[in-house]
Amino acid sequence: MRKKFSVILLILGLLMVLFFTVAQAKSYEIAVVVKIAGIPWFNRMAEGVKKAAKELGVNAYLVGPSTADPAAQVQMVEDLITRGVDALCVVPNDAKSLIPVFQKAKSQGIVVLTHESPFETTAVDWDIETIDSVEYGKLPINAIVRKLVESGEKYTEDNPAGFVMLVGSLTVPLHNYWADVAVEYAKTNFPFLKELTTRLPTAESVADSRAAVLDLITTYGDKLKAVIGWGSLGPIGAAQAVQEKGLQDEIIVVGSAIPSTVVPYLQSGAVDYAQLWDPADAGYAMVYIAKQMLEGKTIESGMEIPRMGPISINGKVISVNQIKMMWTADDAASLGF
């Protein structure tokens, strides 16, 4: 009887240990703060955050301001610090404006991670990237050149093909880095490509991107041969403008886009090429790394993020390369989101 009682006590003890272990894991509060809430890109990222919360047993969620306003995002982060979250994972609108609140968070023992911000890491623990950013910046230029060659038209420095670029804002780090890479790559390798005007901060809005491209069509006429949209809504707005004007065969539209939103425009020819990474992967990866840190685990090259493979580390940047390329509607539809 005593032996049976001891076994019962042992089992109860093990169950209590298990209960408290699970309870401790679930007590981690991990907030993912994005540039703007409610747009398809970040809705998809929210799916990855929710999946990580369920699989990893943490309280992880996604929030963001109603507009892509750096000040509103800073205030949201400030509020989460006051609330006492365990980790902050932020997709910055303006990385430099977040430095003071990131420093405040770290001084209180809060883990601070970013995504799409590999060039401003002074105040964070890690930046998480799911693509090779240099390659990402070059690919749309290659797509434009391919389409120009297919058209049979000949362009030279004296008779250039004009292009323009749409970014989320002039302070979004990766959008502007990709734009810088694209411009330098074009100058070095394809001097017949000419940027017609400085990049326009419209690509977090379909309506703003559409209006901007309609204005560009009026301003530049047949000099405008291509549009690159670096934000996920930029190519969609550009495609709407091009389609309205019946210029699908005259203006090349390329850039970042969510597959499900770009399918009809790839079908109609209003978009010629799209690319991206899966924002759900990025959401999952941020929560995963945050949990590893909160549990005191060492982050090192070769450790694996589930379904994304081993990571590489360069300074404070953790990366995997998961660029998705879409030349056709079937390419986009096959990605499943």
Secondary structure, 3 states (H helix, E strand, C coil): CHHHHHHHHHHHHHHHHHHHHHHHHHCCEEEEECCCCCCHHHHHHHHHHHHHHHHHCCEEEEECCCCCCHHHHHHHHHHHHHHCCCEEEECCCCCHHHHHHHHHHHHCCCEEEEECCCCCCCCCCEEEECCCHHHHHHHHHHHHHHHHHHHCCCCCCCCCEEEEEEECCCCCHHHHHHHHHHHHHHHHHCCCEEECCCCEECCCCHHHHHHHHHHHHHHHHHHEEEEEECCCCHHHHHHHHHHHCCCCCCCEEEEECCHHHHHHHHHHCCCCEEEECCHHHHHHHHHHHHHHHHCCCCCCCCCEECCCEECEEECCEEECCCCEEECCHHHHHHCCC
